[in-house]
Structures are given as structure tokens and as C-alpha cells.
Amino acid sequence: MWGVWGLSQSELKAEELRLVQAMYDFQQALSAWTFFIEVPDSISEVEGRRFRCFHDMMAINYWRPFSASSGLPKISFKKLRISLSSDQKRLHNRIRDYRNKIVAHTDEERMRIALKAHSIEGLGDKAPRLPAIAFDRGFEFYSELREVESWLRIVVDAAAHSVYDLVQSLPPDKEFRKNA
């Protein structure tokens, strides 16, 4: 349903909708990262998967506003009024590459798997071989915990300021809703 209490679809453009959604996506990325940075030095495989979820959700949520989507344009740093330093641009591109080559897709060049046929001792030559599989469980951005956190806070703040500016142009006490 478009438009509640007098606001119509035409009063919020697609780029403005993207901006509001981007603020939420960046906040989600920061929340996921906040949970991730609590990762202990030594963890079990199961705990490693839990922290992998936080780590990878940061990349997914962070990159969503910069990705093509149906009906919404990509957000730009110009729209967020951010001028990236070379370090910020490098981190931004690394998150993109990590998201695209590991999290959202499986690129062979980034796969790190060890597979071994493990025989059960005492059963002789006819024993079935069981797979022993190891995956690289390292965290891509672990060595940059605070740099990633700082960058996420910058984009959250920039998006929040842009959304604040947007609502200054809306009629007071009017609500806009977009329900699919």
C-alpha cells in the first residue's frame, strides 16, 4: 500500500526509498559486526559458524545498498555525502569482493578446502573410506575489527543525516508507508 495519511508514492522517489532502506541496512551491518567483535580467541567449530554468520551478515547488509535491486537505484557515496579516503575505498572494495566471491557466490579462486579419504582402522582393504573435510575458518576482517566498526559507524551516521534531511521536506505529522 502506498501512501498513508496523504502522502503518495510520488512524494518519495526511488532514490529516497533507497536511502531510507540503506540506513536500515547499514545499521544491520553494524549490529552484526558488534556481535562479531565479541568472538573469543579460541572457539569450537559450532561457535565458529555462529560468529561466521555475524561476520558474513555484515558484508551482506553493508553491500546491499550498493547492489542493483529491482525498483531501487544503487546508493552512492555522493548521495551519502561521504568522500572516501584511500583506506576507506580499499575496505569498501574488500567488503564487496568478500561478499561477491565468498558469501553470496562461490568463486573457485577463493575456495579453501582440504579433503581426505579416511579409512577405518581394523577393517582391512574393504573398509569404506569416510570423508574428512576441513574448511578455512578464518575471518576475512578479523585483523581489522576496529577499522570495520569505525567505517560502519561513518556510513550509518551519513545515512542517518541524509534521512534526517529528507524528512525535513515532508509534511509534518504525515506518515509514509511502503508495504509490499
Secondary structure as UniProt FT lines:
FT   TURN            5..6
FT   HELIX           9..11
FT   HELIX           14..36
FT   TURN            37..38
FT   HELIX           45..63
FT   HELIX           64..66
FT   TURN            70..71
FT   HELIX           77..80
FT   HELIX           86..98
FT   HELIX           99..103
FT   HELIX           108..110
FT   STRAND          113..119
FT   TURN            121..122
FT   TURN            125..126
FT   STRAND          129..135
FT   TURN            140..141
FT   HELIX           142..144
FT   HELIX           145..168
FT   TURN            172..173
//
